[in-house]
């Protein structure tokens, strides 16, 4: 009977989509990036920043959700 065990991936570099990630506790994950643009608040008064994070497309984050600046 042939061995049907899958090839091990330990030590290999892989690619996958962010949408396919399962995070048991996503509240523990913190990203860091550079702000490249920000909104003026517009008529609604909501302020957002556009952030470049290495390896991700540009992210939009509500200004009040920023944890800290470095």
Backbone as JSON, one array per atom type, in Angstrom:
{
  "sequence": "XXXXXXXXXXXXXXXXXXXXXXXXXXXXXXXXXXXXXXXXXXXXXXXXXXXXXXXXXXXXXXXXXXXXXX",
  "N": [[0.84, -1.17, 0.0], [0.7, 2.17, -0.96], [2.38, 4.98, 0.55], [0.37, 7.45, 1.8], [0.72, 9.8, 3.13], [0.9, 13.34, 3.38], [3.42, 15.47, 1.92], [5.84, 16.93, 4.03], [5.76, 20.3, 5.18], [7.28, 21.71, 6.89], [9.68, 24.12, 7.6], [9.61, 25.15, 5.04], [9.0, 27.92, 2.82], [5.97, 29.55, 2.32], [3.08, 30.8, 0.48], [0.06, 32.58, 1.06], [-3.36, 33.72, 1.3], [-4.57, 36.57, 3.11], [-7.25, 36.45, 3.8], [-7.61, 33.75, 4.21], [-6.52, 33.13, 6.64], [-6.65, 31.77, 9.87], [-7.16, 33.06, 12.93], [-6.82, 32.36, 16.19], [-7.03, 34.21, 18.33], [-7.58, 37.12, 17.34], [-7.34, 39.65, 18.45], [-4.89, 39.94, 19.57], [-3.07, 40.4, 17.59], [-0.96, 42.79, 16.18], [-0.3, 45.22, 13.81], [2.22, 47.08, 12.03], [2.91, 50.05, 10.32], [3.52, 52.58, 7.77], [2.08, 55.75, 7.65], [0.63, 57.06, 4.81], [-1.23, 58.74, 3.81], [-4.03, 60.79, 4.83], [-7.43, 61.33, 5.83], [-9.5, 64.32, 5.71], [-11.61, 64.42, 7.35], [-14.04, 65.24, 6.31], [-17.58, 65.85, 5.76], [-18.77, 64.23, 7.6], [-17.06, 64.01, 9.71], [-15.43, 61.86, 10.33], [-12.24, 60.51, 10.71], [-9.65, 59.04, 8.86], [-6.74, 57.03, 8.18], [-4.39, 56.17, 5.64], [-2.41, 53.39, 5.32], [0.76, 51.97, 4.71], [1.73, 48.73, 4.86], [4.21, 46.37, 5.16], [4.16, 43.82, 2.78], [1.41, 43.73, 2.52], [-1.61, 44.99, 0.89], [-2.34, 48.53, 0.68], [-3.69, 49.75, 3.7], [-6.67, 50.89, 5.3], [-7.34, 52.72, 8.12], [-9.27, 53.65, 10.91], [-8.7, 56.69, 12.5], [-9.0, 56.89, 15.3], [-8.51, 54.32, 16.1], [-5.84, 53.85, 16.1], [-3.12, 52.55, 17.84], [-0.64, 53.5, 18.86], [1.92, 55.92, 18.08], [5.09, 55.79, 16.48]],
  "CA": [[0.0, 0.0, 0.0], [1.55, 3.37, -1.02], [2.28, 5.95, 1.64], [-0.47, 8.57, 1.38], [0.96, 10.96, 3.98], [1.34, 14.5, 2.59], [4.8, 15.94, 2.07], [5.95, 17.9, 5.12], [6.05, 21.68, 4.8], [8.08, 22.33, 7.94], [10.89, 24.75, 7.09], [9.38, 25.69, 3.69], [8.33, 29.21, 2.7], [4.7, 29.4, 1.6], [2.26, 31.99, 0.26], [-1.36, 32.36, 1.32], [-4.12, 34.97, 1.35], [-4.97, 37.01, 4.45], [-8.62, 35.98, 4.03], [-7.55, 32.34, 4.58], [-5.87, 32.97, 7.94], [-7.47, 31.55, 11.06], [-6.49, 33.59, 14.11], [-7.58, 32.01, 17.39], [-7.3, 35.42, 19.1], [-7.11, 38.21, 16.49], [-7.12, 40.87, 19.22], [-3.49, 39.97, 19.96], [-2.25, 40.75, 16.43], [-0.74, 44.23, 15.99], [0.49, 45.52, 12.62], [2.94, 48.35, 12.04], [3.1, 50.55, 8.98], [3.77, 54.0, 7.59], [0.94, 56.51, 7.16], [0.97, 57.71, 3.55], [-2.27, 59.73, 3.53], [-5.09, 60.81, 5.82], [-8.62, 62.08, 5.43], [-9.71, 65.58, 6.41], [-12.8, 64.27, 8.17], [-15.23, 65.46, 5.5], [-18.77, 66.37, 6.44], [-19.15, 63.3, 8.66], [-16.12, 64.18, 10.8], [-14.63, 60.65, 10.58], [-10.86, 60.63, 10.23], [-9.01, 57.77, 8.53], [-5.39, 57.1, 7.63], [-3.99, 55.12, 4.7], [-1.17, 52.88, 5.88], [1.53, 50.96, 3.98], [2.24, 47.66, 5.72], [5.01, 45.48, 4.33], [3.55, 42.56, 2.39], [-0.05, 43.86, 2.4], [-2.05, 46.18, 0.16], [-2.55, 49.66, 1.59], [-4.78, 49.54, 4.66], [-7.35, 52.09, 5.79], [-7.58, 52.55, 9.55], [-9.86, 54.8, 11.6], [-7.67, 57.36, 13.31], [-9.17, 56.61, 16.72], [-8.11, 52.94, 16.35], [-4.37, 53.79, 16.16], [-2.68, 52.22, 19.2], [0.4, 54.45, 19.23], [2.8, 56.34, 16.99], [6.49, 55.49, 16.77]],
  "C": [[0.89, 1.24, 0.0], [1.32, 4.29, 0.17], [1.5, 7.17, 1.16], [-0.28, 9.81, 2.26], [1.44, 12.13, 3.13], [2.79, 14.87, 2.9], [4.84, 16.98, 3.18], [6.31, 19.28, 4.58], [6.91, 22.4, 5.82], [9.38, 22.85, 7.35], [10.75, 25.36, 5.71], [8.74, 27.07, 3.79], [7.08, 29.01, 1.86], [4.06, 30.76, 1.37], [0.82, 31.62, 0.51], [-2.04, 33.72, 1.42], [-4.52, 35.29, 2.79], [-6.36, 36.49, 4.78], [-8.65, 34.52, 4.49], [-6.91, 32.08, 5.94], [-6.93, 32.72, 9.01], [-6.66, 32.04, 12.25], [-7.31, 33.26, 15.34], [-7.92, 33.22, 18.25], [-6.79, 36.62, 18.31], [-6.85, 39.51, 17.23], [-5.66, 41.01, 19.66], [-2.57, 40.41, 18.82], [-2.17, 42.26, 16.27], [0.15, 44.4, 14.75], [1.15, 46.88, 12.78], [3.15, 48.77, 10.6], [3.27, 52.05, 8.97], [2.53, 54.66, 7.02], [1.37, 57.27, 5.91], [-0.08, 58.75, 3.15], [-3.27, 59.71, 4.68], [-6.25, 61.67, 5.35], [-8.72, 63.37, 6.23], [-10.95, 65.54, 7.3], [-14.08, 64.48, 7.4], [-16.4, 65.97, 6.31], [-19.21, 65.48, 7.6], [-18.23, 63.41, 9.88], [-15.29, 62.95, 11.12], [-13.26, 60.82, 9.96], [-10.27, 59.24, 10.03], [-7.61, 58.03, 8.03], [-5.2, 55.94, 6.66], [-2.59, 54.69, 5.11], [-0.54, 51.85, 4.94], [2.11, 49.99, 5.0], [2.99, 46.69, 4.8], [4.28, 44.17, 4.07], [2.04, 42.59, 2.26], [-0.39, 45.01, 1.46], [-2.24, 47.32, 1.16], [-3.8, 49.42, 2.43], [-5.38, 50.88, 5.05], [-7.76, 51.82, 7.23], [-8.23, 53.82, 10.1], [-8.83, 55.39, 12.54], [-7.78, 57.02, 14.8], [-8.77, 55.18, 17.1], [-6.59, 52.77, 16.37], [-3.95, 53.56, 17.61], [-1.63, 53.2, 19.7], [1.18, 54.85, 17.99], [4.24, 56.1, 17.43], [7.38, 56.57, 16.25]]
}
